Amino acid sequence: MTATQRPSAIPTVQIDNARVKVTEWRFPPGAHTGWHRHGMDYVVVPMTSGTLLLETPDGEMHSALTAGQSYTRLTGVEHNVVNANDHDFVFVEVELK
């Protein structure tokens, strides 16, 4: 499936205040975020387990995530995140302002 054929991931902003922005991301199978660069440090909390395809300027990589096992990244990360599973994938992203 090419990027133009992929469905879009569905972001739902839960909190957006002076300190944090919290967004739930829902990915149907094959859905993607679109290319973006993070403007803030962030924490991701997977709500489901599975594998995400990360398209980066340095190439593609797969990331296996487990529900409830959080990770963090610094400002400046650039990628397109794709659900590589045959089931919905959900995570919560907490951006630190």
mmCIF file as gemmi writes it, N, C-alpha and C atoms, coordinates in Angstrom:
data_model
loop_
_atom_site.group_PDB
_atom_site.id
_atom_site.type_symbol
_atom_site.label_atom_id
_atom_site.label_alt_id
_atom_site.label_comp_id
_atom_site.label_asym_id
_atom_site.label_entity_id
_atom_site.label_seq_id
_atom_site.pdbx_PDB_ins_code
_atom_site.Cartn_x
_atom_site.Cartn_y
_atom_site.Cartn_z
_atom_site.occupancy
_atom_site.B_iso_or_equiv
_atom_site.pdbx_formal_charge
_atom_site.auth_seq_id
_atom_site.auth_asym_id
_atom_site.pdbx_PDB_model_num
ATOM 1 N N . MET Axp A 1 ? 0.855 -1.171 0 1 0 ? 1 A 1
ATOM 2 C CA . MET Axp A 1 ? 0 0 0 1 0 ? 1 A 1
ATOM 3 C C . MET Axp A 1 ? 0.904 1.239 0 1 0 ? 1 A 1
ATOM 4 N N . THR Axp A 2 ? 0.688 2.137 -0.917 1 0 ? 2 A 1
ATOM 5 C CA . THR Axp A 2 ? 1.497 3.35 -0.978 1 0 ? 2 A 1
ATOM 6 C C . THR Axp A 2 ? 0.946 4.392 -0.011 1 0 ? 2 A 1
ATOM 7 N N . ALA Axp A 3 ? 1.753 5.405 0.266 1 0 ? 3 A 1
ATOM 8 C CA . ALA Axp A 3 ? 1.341 6.452 1.209 1 0 ? 3 A 1
ATOM 9 C C . ALA Axp A 3 ? 0.054 7.135 0.758 1 0 ? 3 A 1
ATOM 10 N N . THR Axp A 4 ? -0.138 7.283 -0.544 1 0 ? 4 A 1
ATOM 11 C CA . THR Axp A 4 ? -1.35 7.953 -1.021 1 0 ? 4 A 1
ATOM 12 C C . THR Axp A 4 ? -2.586 7.083 -0.861 1 0 ? 4 A 1
ATOM 13 N N . GLN Axp A 5 ? -2.403 5.773 -0.702 1 0 ? 5 A 1
ATOM 14 C CA . GLN Axp A 5 ? -3.535 4.865 -0.527 1 0 ? 5 A 1
ATOM 15 C C . GLN Axp A 5 ? -3.836 4.579 0.943 1 0 ? 5 A 1
ATOM 16 N N . ARG Axp A 6 ? -2.949 4.968 1.833 1 0 ? 6 A 1
ATOM 17 C CA . ARG Axp A 6 ? -3.123 4.668 3.251 1 0 ? 6 A 1
ATOM 18 C C . ARG Axp A 6 ? -4.212 5.54 3.867 1 0 ? 6 A 1
ATOM 19 N N . PRO Axp A 7 ? -5.006 4.947 4.771 1 0 ? 7 A 1
ATOM 20 C CA . PRO Axp A 7 ? -5.927 5.78 5.543 1 0 ? 7 A 1
ATOM 21 C C . PRO Axp A 7 ? -5.132 6.596 6.565 1 0 ? 7 A 1
ATOM 22 N N . SER Axp A 8 ? -5.715 7.654 7.047 1 0 ? 8 A 1
ATOM 23 C CA . SER Axp A 8 ? -5.063 8.494 8.047 1 0 ? 8 A 1
ATOM 24 C C . SER Axp A 8 ? -5.353 7.998 9.45 1 0 ? 8 A 1
ATOM 25 N N . ALA Axp A 9 ? -4.348 8.084 10.311 1 0 ? 9 A 1
ATOM 26 C CA . ALA Axp A 9 ? -4.563 7.831 11.731 1 0 ? 9 A 1
ATOM 27 C C . ALA Axp A 9 ? -5.493 8.912 12.267 1 0 ? 9 A 1
ATOM 28 N N . ILE Axp A 10 ? -6.192 8.604 13.353 1 0 ? 10 A 1
ATOM 29 C CA . ILE Axp A 10 ? -7.201 9.519 13.888 1 0 ? 10 A 1
ATOM 30 C C . ILE Axp A 10 ? -6.723 10.07 15.224 1 0 ? 10 A 1
ATOM 31 N N . PRO Axp A 11 ? -6.335 11.373 15.256 1 0 ? 11 A 1
ATOM 32 C CA . PRO Axp A 11 ? -5.908 11.972 16.512 1 0 ? 11 A 1
ATOM 33 C C . PRO Axp A 11 ? -7.085 12.59 17.266 1 0 ? 11 A 1
ATOM 34 N N . THR Axp A 12 ? -7.123 12.374 18.576 1 0 ? 12 A 1
ATOM 35 C CA . THR Axp A 12 ? -8.112 13.016 19.435 1 0 ? 12 A 1
ATOM 36 C C . THR Axp A 12 ? -7.363 13.697 20.567 1 0 ? 12 A 1
ATOM 37 N N . VAL Axp A 13 ? -7.367 15.027 20.572 1 0 ? 13 A 1
ATOM 38 C CA . VAL Axp A 13 ? -6.689 15.773 21.631 1 0 ? 13 A 1
ATOM 39 C C . VAL Axp A 13 ? -7.532 15.676 22.895 1 0 ? 13 A 1
ATOM 40 N N . GLN Axp A 14 ? -6.913 15.176 23.973 1 0 ? 14 A 1
ATOM 41 C CA . GLN Axp A 14 ? -7.618 15.014 25.248 1 0 ? 14 A 1
ATOM 42 C C . GLN Axp A 14 ? -7.339 16.178 26.197 1 0 ? 14 A 1
ATOM 43 N N . ILE Axp A 15 ? -6.1 16.68 26.165 1 0 ? 15 A 1
ATOM 44 C CA . ILE Axp A 15 ? -5.694 17.8 27.02 1 0 ? 15 A 1
ATOM 45 C C . ILE Axp A 15 ? -4.763 18.684 26.201 1 0 ? 15 A 1
ATOM 46 N N . ASP Axp A 16 ? -4.948 19.982 26.285 1 0 ? 16 A 1
ATOM 47 C CA . ASP Axp A 16 ? -4.018 20.924 25.662 1 0 ? 16 A 1
ATOM 48 C C . ASP Axp A 16 ? -3.997 22.159 26.544 1 0 ? 16 A 1
ATOM 49 N N . ASN Axp A 17 ? -2.981 22.228 27.418 1 0 ? 17 A 1
ATOM 50 C CA . ASN Axp A 17 ? -2.876 23.368 28.312 1 0 ? 17 A 1
ATOM 51 C C . ASN Axp A 17 ? -1.467 23.958 28.234 1 0 ? 17 A 1
ATOM 52 N N . ALA Axp A 18 ? -1.107 24.787 29.174 1 0 ? 18 A 1
ATOM 53 C CA . ALA Axp A 18 ? 0.189 25.474 29.129 1 0 ? 18 A 1
ATOM 54 C C . ALA Axp A 18 ? 1.365 24.515 29.328 1 0 ? 18 A 1
ATOM 55 N N . ARG Axp A 19 ? 1.14 23.319 29.888 1 0 ? 19 A 1
ATOM 56 C CA . ARG Axp A 19 ? 2.239 22.406 30.215 1 0 ? 19 A 1
ATOM 57 C C . ARG Axp A 19 ? 2.345 21.195 29.315 1 0 ? 19 A 1
ATOM 58 N N . VAL Axp A 20 ? 1.196 20.641 28.861 1 0 ? 20 A 1
ATOM 59 C CA . VAL Axp A 20 ? 1.222 19.409 28.069 1 0 ? 20 A 1
ATOM 60 C C . VAL Axp A 20 ? 0.142 19.42 26.995 1 0 ? 20 A 1
ATOM 61 N N . LYS Axp A 21 ? 0.364 18.598 25.994 1 0 ? 21 A 1
ATOM 62 C CA . LYS Axp A 21 ? -0.677 18.273 25.022 1 0 ? 21 A 1
ATOM 63 C C . LYS Axp A 21 ? -0.755 16.756 24.992 1 0 ? 21 A 1
ATOM 64 N N . VAL Axp A 22 ? -1.94 16.216 25.252 1 0 ? 22 A 1
ATOM 65 C CA . VAL Axp A 22 ? -2.161 14.768 25.292 1 0 ? 22 A 1
ATOM 66 C C . VAL Axp A 22 ? -3.099 14.407 24.146 1 0 ? 22 A 1
ATOM 67 N N . THR Axp A 23 ? -2.617 13.505 23.278 1 0 ? 23 A 1
ATOM 68 C CA . THR Axp A 23 ? -3.398 13.108 22.107 1 0 ? 23 A 1
ATOM 69 C C . THR Axp A 23 ? -3.493 11.597 22.051 1 0 ? 23 A 1
ATOM 70 N N . GLU Axp A 24 ? -4.706 11.091 21.883 1 0 ? 24 A 1
ATOM 71 C CA . GLU Axp A 24 ? -4.889 9.663 21.6 1 0 ? 24 A 1
ATOM 72 C C . GLU Axp A 24 ? -4.83 9.497 20.085 1 0 ? 24 A 1
ATOM 73 N N . TRP Axp A 25 ? -3.987 8.563 19.629 1 0 ? 25 A 1
ATOM 74 C CA . TRP Axp A 25 ? -3.864 8.247 18.202 1 0 ? 25 A 1
ATOM 75 C C . TRP Axp A 25 ? -4.44 6.863 17.956 1 0 ? 25 A 1
ATOM 76 N N . ARG Axp A 26 ? -5.427 6.785 17.05 1 0 ? 26 A 1
ATOM 77 C CA . ARG Axp A 26 ? -6.029 5.502 16.649 1 0 ? 26 A 1
ATOM 78 C C . ARG Axp A 26 ? -5.663 5.233 15.203 1 0 ? 26 A 1
ATOM 79 N N . PHE Axp A 27 ? -5.112 4.043 14.976 1 0 ? 27 A 1
ATOM 80 C CA . PHE Axp A 27 ? -4.657 3.639 13.65 1 0 ? 27 A 1
ATOM 81 C C . PHE Axp A 27 ? -5.416 2.401 13.184 1 0 ? 27 A 1
ATOM 82 N N . PRO Axp A 28 ? -6.318 2.521 12.223 1 0 ? 28 A 1
ATOM 83 C CA . PRO Axp A 28 ? -6.832 1.307 11.588 1 0 ? 28 A 1
ATOM 84 C C . PRO Axp A 28 ? -5.649 0.591 10.905 1 0 ? 28 A 1
ATOM 85 N N . PRO Axp A 29 ? -5.806 -0.669 10.537 1 0 ? 29 A 1
ATOM 86 C CA . PRO Axp A 29 ? -4.71 -1.357 9.841 1 0 ? 29 A 1
ATOM 87 C C . PRO Axp A 29 ? -4.232 -0.554 8.628 1 0 ? 29 A 1
ATOM 88 N N . GLY Axp A 30 ? -2.922 -0.35 8.536 1 0 ? 30 A 1
ATOM 89 C CA . GLY Axp A 30 ? -2.329 0.365 7.415 1 0 ? 30 A 1
ATOM 90 C C . GLY Axp A 30 ? -2.356 1.879 7.513 1 0 ? 30 A 1
ATOM 91 N N . ALA Axp A 31 ? -3.026 2.429 8.532 1 0 ? 31 A 1
ATOM 92 C CA . ALA Axp A 31 ? -3.142 3.883 8.66 1 0 ? 31 A 1
ATOM 93 C C . ALA Axp A 31 ? -1.805 4.513 9.04 1 0 ? 31 A 1
ATOM 94 N N . HIS Axp A 32 ? -1.66 5.806 8.691 1 0 ? 32 A 1
ATOM 95 C CA . HIS Axp A 32 ? -0.416 6.506 8.982 1 0 ? 32 A 1
ATOM 96 C C . HIS Axp A 32 ? -0.683 7.919 9.486 1 0 ? 32 A 1
ATOM 97 N N . THR Axp A 33 ? 0.356 8.497 10.119 1 0 ? 33 A 1
ATOM 98 C CA . THR Axp A 33 ? 0.241 9.863 10.633 1 0 ? 33 A 1
ATOM 99 C C . THR Axp A 33 ? 0.517 10.893 9.556 1 0 ? 33 A 1
ATOM 100 N N . GLY Axp A 34 ? 1.282 10.518 8.528 1 0 ? 34 A 1
ATOM 101 C CA . GLY Axp A 34 ? 1.838 11.482 7.591 1 0 ? 34 A 1
ATOM 102 C C . GLY Axp A 34 ? 3.171 11.963 8.145 1 0 ? 34 A 1
ATOM 103 N N . TRP Axp A 35 ? 4.041 12.41 7.256 1 0 ? 35 A 1
ATOM 104 C CA . TRP Axp A 35 ? 5.361 12.887 7.673 1 0 ? 35 A 1
ATOM 105 C C . TRP Axp A 35 ? 5.215 14.093 8.583 1 0 ? 35 A 1
ATOM 106 N N . HIS Axp A 36 ? 5.966 14.091 9.678 1 0 ? 36 A 1
ATOM 107 C CA . HIS Axp A 36 ? 5.945 15.221 10.611 1 0 ? 36 A 1
ATOM 108 C C . HIS Axp A 36 ? 7.239 15.261 11.412 1 0 ? 36 A 1
ATOM 109 N N . ARG Axp A 37 ? 7.535 16.431 11.959 1 0 ? 37 A 1
ATOM 110 C CA . ARG Axp A 37 ? 8.689 16.633 12.844 1 0 ? 37 A 1
ATOM 111 C C . ARG Axp A 37 ? 8.147 17.091 14.197 1 0 ? 37 A 1
ATOM 112 N N . HIS Axp A 38 ? 8.592 16.426 15.253 1 0 ? 38 A 1
ATOM 113 C CA . HIS Axp A 38 ? 8.121 16.764 16.597 1 0 ? 38 A 1
ATOM 114 C C . HIS Axp A 38 ? 8.759 18.051 17.091 1 0 ? 38 A 1
ATOM 115 N N . GLY Axp A 39 ? 7.924 18.987 17.51 1 0 ? 39 A 1
ATOM 116 C CA . GLY Axp A 39 ? 8.386 20.27 18.001 1 0 ? 39 A 1
ATOM 117 C C . GLY Axp A 39 ? 8.552 20.315 19.512 1 0 ? 39 A 1
ATOM 118 N N . MET Axp A 40 ? 8.261 19.191 20.175 1 0 ? 40 A 1
ATOM 119 C CA . MET Axp A 40 ? 8.376 19.106 21.634 1 0 ? 40 A 1
ATOM 120 C C . MET Axp A 40 ? 8.892 17.722 22.017 1 0 ? 40 A 1
ATOM 121 N N . ASP Axp A 41 ? 9.533 17.618 23.194 1 0 ? 41 A 1
ATOM 122 C CA . ASP Axp A 41 ? 9.825 16.306 23.755 1 0 ? 41 A 1
ATOM 123 C C . ASP Axp A 41 ? 8.483 15.615 23.985 1 0 ? 41 A 1
ATOM 124 N N . TYR Axp A 42 ? 8.485 14.267 23.913 1 0 ? 42 A 1
ATOM 125 C CA . TYR Axp A 42 ? 7.208 13.577 24.079 1 0 ? 42 A 1
ATOM 126 C C . TYR Axp A 42 ? 7.384 12.182 24.672 1 0 ? 42 A 1
ATOM 127 N N . VAL Axp A 43 ? 6.296 11.687 25.23 1 0 ? 43 A 1
ATOM 128 C CA . VAL Axp A 43 ? 6.193 10.34 25.787 1 0 ? 43 A 1
ATOM 129 C C . VAL Axp A 43 ? 5.051 9.643 25.06 1 0 ? 43 A 1
ATOM 130 N N . VAL Axp A 44 ? 5.266 8.386 24.667 1 0 ? 44 A 1
ATOM 131 C CA . VAL Axp A 44 ? 4.216 7.583 24.045 1 0 ? 44 A 1
ATOM 132 C C . VAL Axp A 44 ? 3.861 6.434 24.98 1 0 ? 44 A 1
ATOM 133 N N . VAL Axp A 45 ? 2.556 6.258 25.209 1 0 ? 45 A 1
ATOM 134 C CA . VAL Axp A 45 ? 2.044 5.163 26.025 1 0 ? 45 A 1
ATOM 135 C C . VAL Axp A 45 ? 1.197 4.273 25.12 1 0 ? 45 A 1
ATOM 136 N N . PRO Axp A 46 ? 1.742 3.118 24.687 1 0 ? 46 A 1
ATOM 137 C CA . PRO Axp A 46 ? 0.949 2.21 23.852 1 0 ? 46 A 1
ATOM 138 C C . PRO Axp A 46 ? -0.235 1.642 24.64 1 0 ? 46 A 1
ATOM 139 N N . MET Axp A 47 ? -1.397 1.644 24.02 1 0 ? 47 A 1
ATOM 140 C CA . MET Axp A 47 ? -2.596 1.067 24.633 1 0 ? 47 A 1
ATOM 141 C C . MET Axp A 47 ? -2.859 -0.337 24.103 1 0 ? 47 A 1
ATOM 142 N N . THR Axp A 48 ? -2.236 -0.674 22.976 1 0 ? 48 A 1
ATOM 143 C CA . THR Axp A 48 ? -2.315 -2.007 22.394 1 0 ? 48 A 1
ATOM 144 C C . THR Axp A 48 ? -0.892 -2.462 22.087 1 0 ? 48 A 1
ATOM 145 N N . SER Axp A 49 ? -0.728 -3.734 21.854 1 0 ? 49 A 1
ATOM 146 C CA . SER Axp A 49 ? 0.573 -4.292 21.479 1 0 ? 49 A 1
ATOM 147 C C . SER Axp A 49 ? 0.601 -4.554 19.985 1 0 ? 49 A 1
ATOM 148 N N . GLY Axp A 50 ? 1.775 -4.389 19.399 1 0 ? 50 A 1
ATOM 149 C CA . GLY Axp A 50 ? 1.915 -4.654 17.976 1 0 ? 50 A 1
ATOM 150 C C . GLY Axp A 50 ? 3.16 -3.99 17.423 1 0 ? 50 A 1
ATOM 151 N N . THR Axp A 51 ? 3.237 -3.918 16.11 1 0 ? 51 A 1
ATOM 152 C CA . THR Axp A 51 ? 4.405 -3.38 15.431 1 0 ? 51 A 1
ATOM 153 C C . THR Axp A 51 ? 4.027 -2.162 14.606 1 0 ? 51 A 1
ATOM 154 N N . LEU Axp A 52 ? 4.817 -1.112 14.756 1 0 ? 52 A 1
ATOM 155 C CA . LEU Axp A 52 ? 4.639 0.075 13.932 1 0 ? 52 A 1
ATOM 156 C C . LEU Axp A 52 ? 5.799 0.164 12.954 1 0 ? 52 A 1
ATOM 157 N N . LEU Axp A 53 ? 5.505 0.575 11.738 1 0 ? 53 A 1
ATOM 158 C CA . LEU Axp A 53 ? 6.513 0.866 10.729 1 0 ? 53 A 1
ATOM 159 C C . LEU Axp A 53 ? 6.846 2.344 10.85 1 0 ? 53 A 1
ATOM 160 N N . LEU Axp A 54 ? 8.127 2.658 11.002 1 0 ? 54 A 1
ATOM 161 C CA . LEU Axp A 54 ? 8.576 4.041 11.073 1 0 ? 54 A 1
ATOM 162 C C . LEU Axp A 54 ? 9.341 4.359 9.803 1 0 ? 54 A 1
ATOM 163 N N . GLU Axp A 55 ? 8.804 5.269 9.016 1 0 ? 55 A 1
ATOM 164 C CA . GLU Axp A 55 ? 9.498 5.752 7.83 1 0 ? 55 A 1
ATOM 165 C C . GLU Axp A 55 ? 10.258 6.987 8.275 1 0 ? 55 A 1
ATOM 166 N N . THR Axp A 56 ? 11.587 6.966 8.15 1 0 ? 56 A 1
ATOM 167 C CA . THR Axp A 56 ? 12.433 8.049 8.628 1 0 ? 56 A 1
ATOM 168 C C . THR Axp A 56 ? 13.317 8.548 7.491 1 0 ? 56 A 1
ATOM 169 N N . PRO Axp A 57 ? 13.955 9.687 7.661 1 0 ? 57 A 1
ATOM 170 C CA . PRO Axp A 57 ? 14.886 10.167 6.645 1 0 ? 57 A 1
ATOM 171 C C . PRO Axp A 57 ? 16.029 9.178 6.386 1 0 ? 57 A 1
ATOM 172 N N . ASP Axp A 58 ? 16.321 8.311 7.366 1 0 ? 58 A 1
ATOM 173 C CA . ASP Axp A 58 ? 17.393 7.32 7.23 1 0 ? 58 A 1
ATOM 174 C C . ASP Axp A 58 ? 16.903 5.965 6.74 1 0 ? 58 A 1
ATOM 175 N N . GLY Axp A 59 ? 15.614 5.853 6.412 1 0 ? 59 A 1
ATOM 176 C CA . GLY Axp A 59 ? 15.059 4.588 5.941 1 0 ? 59 A 1
ATOM 177 C C . GLY Axp A 59 ? 13.952 4.089 6.853 1 0 ? 59 A 1
ATOM 178 N N . GLU Axp A 60 ? 13.496 2.879 6.566 1 0 ? 60 A 1
ATOM 179 C CA . GLU Axp A 60 ? 12.386 2.283 7.323 1 0 ? 60 A 1
ATOM 180 C C . GLU Axp A 60 ? 12.907 1.418 8.455 1 0 ? 60 A 1
ATOM 181 N N . MET Axp A 61 ? 12.145 1.397 9.545 1 0 ? 61 A 1
ATOM 182 C CA . MET Axp A 61 ? 12.437 0.482 10.643 1 0 ? 61 A 1
ATOM 183 C C . MET Axp A 61 ? 11.117 0.064 11.277 1 0 ? 61 A 1
ATOM 184 N N . HIS Axp A 62 ? 11.122 -1.106 11.889 1 0 ? 62 A 1
ATOM 185 C CA . HIS Axp A 62 ? 9.939 -1.597 12.594 1 0 ? 62 A 1
ATOM 186 C C . HIS Axp A 62 ? 10.174 -1.489 14.093 1 0 ? 62 A 1
ATOM 187 N N . SER Axp A 63 ? 9.134 -1.11 14.811 1 0 ? 63 A 1
ATOM 188 C CA . SER Axp A 63 ? 9.211 -0.955 16.256 1 0 ? 63 A 1
ATOM 189 C C . SER Axp A 63 ? 8.104 -1.777 16.901 1 0 ? 63 A 1
ATOM 190 N N . ALA Axp A 64 ? 8.499 -2.795 17.674 1 0 ? 64 A 1
ATOM 191 C CA . ALA Axp A 64 ? 7.531 -3.629 18.392 1 0 ? 64 A 1
ATOM 192 C C . ALA Axp A 64 ? 7.193 -2.942 19.71 1 0 ? 64 A 1
ATOM 193 N N . LEU Axp A 65 ? 5.906 -2.69 19.928 1 0 ? 65 A 1
ATOM 194 C CA . LEU Axp A 65 ? 5.46 -2.012 21.139 1 0 ? 65 A 1
ATOM 195 C C . LEU Axp A 65 ? 4.544 -2.918 21.942 1 0 ? 65 A 1
ATOM 196 N N . THR Axp A 66 ? 4.595 -2.749 23.262 1 0 ? 66 A 1
ATOM 197 C CA . THR Axp A 66 ? 3.786 -3.542 24.172 1 0 ? 66 A 1
ATOM 198 C C . THR Axp A 66 ? 2.879 -2.616 24.963 1 0 ? 66 A 1
ATOM 199 N N . ALA Axp A 67 ? 1.612 -2.965 25.072 1 0 ? 67 A 1
ATOM 200 C CA . ALA Axp A 67 ? 0.647 -2.152 25.806 1 0 ? 67 A 1
ATOM 201 C C . ALA Axp A 67 ? 1.174 -1.839 27.198 1 0 ? 67 A 1
ATOM 202 N N . GLY Axp A 68 ? 1.133 -0.547 27.548 1 0 ? 68 A 1
ATOM 203 C CA . GLY Axp A 68 ? 1.537 -0.113 28.875 1 0 ? 68 A 1
ATOM 204 C C . GLY Axp A 68 ? 3.02 0.152 29.054 1 0 ? 68 A 1
ATOM 205 N N . GLN Axp A 69 ? 3.861 -0.174 28.067 1 0 ? 69 A 1
ATOM 206 C CA . GLN Axp A 69 ? 5.301 0.057 28.178 1 0 ? 69 A 1
ATOM 207 C C . GLN Axp A 69 ? 5.662 1.335 27.409 1 0 ? 69 A 1
ATOM 208 N N . SER Axp A 70 ? 5.813 2.41 28.148 1 0 ? 70 A 1
ATOM 209 C CA . SER Axp A 70 ? 6.026 3.735 27.57 1 0 ? 70 A 1
ATOM 210 C C . SER Axp A 70 ? 7.45 3.921 27.079 1 0 ? 70 A 1
ATOM 211 N N . TYR Axp A 71 ? 7.619 4.907 26.191 1 0 ? 71 A 1
ATOM 212 C CA . TYR Axp A 71 ? 8.949 5.337 25.774 1 0 ? 71 A 1
ATOM 213 C C . TYR Axp A 71 ? 8.906 6.835 25.522 1 0 ? 71 A 1
ATOM 214 N N . THR Axp A 72 ? 10.077 7.442 25.441 1 0 ? 72 A 1
ATOM 215 C CA . THR Axp A 72 ? 10.172 8.886 25.255 1 0 ? 72 A 1
ATOM 216 C C . THR Axp A 72 ? 11.139 9.218 24.132 1 0 ? 72 A 1
ATOM 217 N N . ARG Axp A 73 ? 10.916 10.359 23.487 1 0 ? 73 A 1
ATOM 218 C CA . ARG Axp A 73 ? 11.789 10.851 22.426 1 0 ? 73 A 1
ATOM 219 C C . ARG Axp A 73 ? 11.949 12.365 22.612 1 0 ? 73 A 1
ATOM 220 N N . LEU Axp A 74 ? 13.034 12.889 22.058 1 0 ? 74 A 1
ATOM 221 C CA . LEU Axp A 74 ? 13.324 14.312 22.167 1 0 ? 74 A 1
ATOM 222 C C . LEU Axp A 74 ? 12.785 15.086 20.966 1 0 ? 74 A 1
ATOM 223 N N . THR Axp A 75 ? 12.666 16.384 21.149 1 0 ? 75 A 1
ATOM 224 C CA . THR Axp A 75 ? 12.27 17.298 20.074 1 0 ? 75 A 1
ATOM 225 C C . THR Axp A 75 ? 13.103 17.038 18.824 1 0 ? 75 A 1
ATOM 226 N N . GLY Axp A 76 ? 12.472 17.144 17.66 1 0 ? 76 A 1
ATOM 227 C CA . GLY Axp A 76 ? 13.193 17.049 16.399 1 0 ? 76 A 1
ATOM 228 C C . GLY Axp A 76 ? 13.035 15.744 15.654 1 0 ? 76 A 1
ATOM 229 N N . VAL Axp A 77 ? 12.462 14.725 16.283 1 0 ? 77 A 1
ATOM 230 C CA . VAL Axp A 77 ? 12.254 13.452 15.592 1 0 ? 77 A 1
ATOM 231 C C . VAL Axp A 77 ? 11.363 13.698 14.376 1 0 ? 77 A 1
ATOM 232 N N . GLU Axp A 78 ? 11.775 13.145 13.227 1 0 ? 78 A 1
ATOM 233 C CA . GLU Axp A 78 ? 11.008 13.296 11.989 1 0 ? 78 A 1
ATOM 234 C C . GLU Axp A 78 ? 10.694 11.913 11.445 1 0 ? 78 A 1
ATOM 235 N N . HIS Axp A 79 ? 9.4 11.671 11.172 1 0 ? 79 A 1
ATOM 236 C CA . HIS Axp A 79 ? 9.006 10.352 10.673 1 0 ? 79 A 1
ATOM 237 C C . HIS Axp A 79 ? 7.559 10.344 10.2 1 0 ? 79 A 1
ATOM 238 N N . ASN Axp A 80 ? 7.206 9.224 9.596 1 0 ? 80 A 1
ATOM 239 C CA . ASN Axp A 80 ? 5.817 8.873 9.315 1 0 ? 80 A 1
ATOM 240 C C . ASN Axp A 80 ? 5.592 7.561 10.049 1 0 ? 80 A 1
ATOM 241 N N . VAL Axp A 81 ? 4.56 7.493 10.876 1 0 ? 81 A 1
ATOM 242 C CA . VAL Axp A 81 ? 4.261 6.299 11.661 1 0 ? 81 A 1
ATOM 243 C C . VAL Axp A 81 ? 3.115 5.552 10.986 1 0 ? 81 A 1
ATOM 244 N N . VAL Axp A 82 ? 3.32 4.241 10.728 1 0 ? 82 A 1
ATOM 245 C CA . VAL Axp A 82 ? 2.348 3.424 10.003 1 0 ? 82 A 1
ATOM 246 C C . VAL Axp A 82 ? 1.987 2.2 10.847 1 0 ? 82 A 1
ATOM 247 N N . ASN Axp A 83 ? 0.706 1.889 10.943 1 0 ? 83 A 1
ATOM 248 C CA . ASN Axp A 83 ? 0.273 0.665 11.625 1 0 ? 83 A 1
ATOM 249 C C . ASN Axp A 83 ? 0.537 -0.522 10.714 1 0 ? 83 A 1
ATOM 250 N N . ALA Axp A 84 ? 1.506 -1.357 11.075 1 0 ? 84 A 1
ATOM 251 C CA . ALA Axp A 84 ? 1.881 -2.52 10.269 1 0 ? 84 A 1
ATOM 252 C C . ALA Axp A 84 ? 1.132 -3.779 10.692 1 0 ? 84 A 1
ATOM 253 N N . ASN Axp A 85 ? 0.114 -3.635 11.523 1 0 ? 85 A 1
ATOM 254 C CA . ASN Axp A 85 ? -0.647 -4.778 12.038 1 0 ? 85 A 1
ATOM 255 C C . ASN Axp A 85 ? -1.931 -4.986 11.24 1 0 ? 85 A 1
ATOM 256 N N . ASP Axp A 86 ? -2.53 -6.157 11.421 1 0 ? 86 A 1
ATOM 257 C CA . ASP Axp A 86 ? -3.834 -6.416 10.804 1 0 ? 86 A 1
ATOM 258 C C . ASP Axp A 86 ? -4.977 -6.101 11.772 1 0 ? 86 A 1
ATOM 259 N N . HIS Axp A 87 ? -4.646 -5.384 12.853 1 0 ? 87 A 1
ATOM 260 C CA . HIS Axp A 87 ? -5.64 -4.942 13.834 1 0 ? 87 A 1
ATOM 261 C C . HIS Axp A 87 ? -5.397 -3.468 14.157 1 0 ? 87 A 1
ATOM 262 N N . ASP Axp A 88 ? -6.402 -2.834 14.738 1 0 ? 88 A 1
ATOM 263 C CA . ASP Axp A 88 ? -6.252 -1.436 15.144 1 0 ? 88 A 1
ATOM 264 C C . ASP Axp A 88 ? -5.109 -1.304 16.149 1 0 ? 88 A 1
ATOM 265 N N . PHE Axp A 89 ? -4.427 -0.175 16.091 1 0 ? 89 A 1
ATOM 266 C CA . PHE Axp A 89 ? -3.364 0.117 17.055 1 0 ? 89 A 1
ATOM 267 C C . PHE Axp A 89 ? -3.658 1.476 17.661 1 0 ? 89 A 1
ATOM 268 N N . VAL Axp A 90 ? -3.476 1.591 18.988 1 0 ? 90 A 1
ATOM 269 C CA . VAL Axp A 90 ? -3.78 2.832 19.699 1 0 ? 90 A 1
ATOM 270 C C . VAL Axp A 90 ? -2.623 3.177 20.626 1 0 ? 90 A 1
ATOM 271 N N . PHE Axp A 91 ? -2.228 4.458 20.619 1 0 ? 91 A 1
ATOM 272 C CA . PHE Axp A 91 ? -1.319 4.932 21.652 1 0 ? 91 A 1
ATOM 273 C C . PHE Axp A 91 ? -1.715 6.334 22.081 1 0 ? 91 A 1
ATOM 274 N N . VAL Axp A 92 ? -1.256 6.713 23.275 1 0 ? 92 A 1
ATOM 275 C CA . VAL Axp A 92 ? -1.458 8.062 23.785 1 0 ? 92 A 1
ATOM 276 C C . VAL Axp A 92 ? -0.097 8.754 23.758 1 0 ? 92 A 1
ATOM 277 N N . GLU Axp A 93 ? -0.073 9.951 23.174 1 0 ? 93 A 1
ATOM 278 C CA . GLU Axp A 93 ? 1.139 10.744 23.075 1 0 ? 93 A 1
ATOM 279 C C . GLU Axp A 93 ? 1.015 11.944 24.007 1 0 ? 93 A 1
ATOM 280 N N . VAL Axp A 94 ? 2.014 12.125 24.882 1 0 ? 94 A 1
ATOM 281 C CA . VAL Axp A 94 ? 2.054 13.257 25.801 1 0 ? 94 A 1
ATOM 282 C C . VAL Axp A 94 ? 3.219 14.143 25.398 1 0 ? 94 A 1
ATOM 283 N N . GLU Axp A 95 ? 2.903 15.319 24.866 1 0 ? 95 A 1
ATOM 284 C CA . GLU Axp A 95 ? 3.936 16.273 24.453 1 0 ? 95 A 1
ATOM 285 C C . GLU Axp A 95 ? 4.18 17.253 25.591 1 0 ? 95 A 1
ATOM 286 N N . LEU Axp A 96 ? 5.463 17.489 25.9 1 0 ? 96 A 1
ATOM 287 C CA . LEU Axp A 96 ? 5.846 18.343 27.02 1 0 ? 96 A 1
ATOM 288 C C . LEU Axp A 96 ? 6.18 19.735 26.514 1 0 ? 96 A 1
ATOM 289 N N . LYS Axp A 97 ? 5.428 20.728 26.942 1 0 ? 97 A 1
ATOM 290 C CA . LYS Axp A 97 ? 5.62 22.105 26.459 1 0 ? 97 A 1
ATOM 291 C C . LYS Axp A 97 ? 6.68 22.819 27.276 1 0 ? 97 A 1
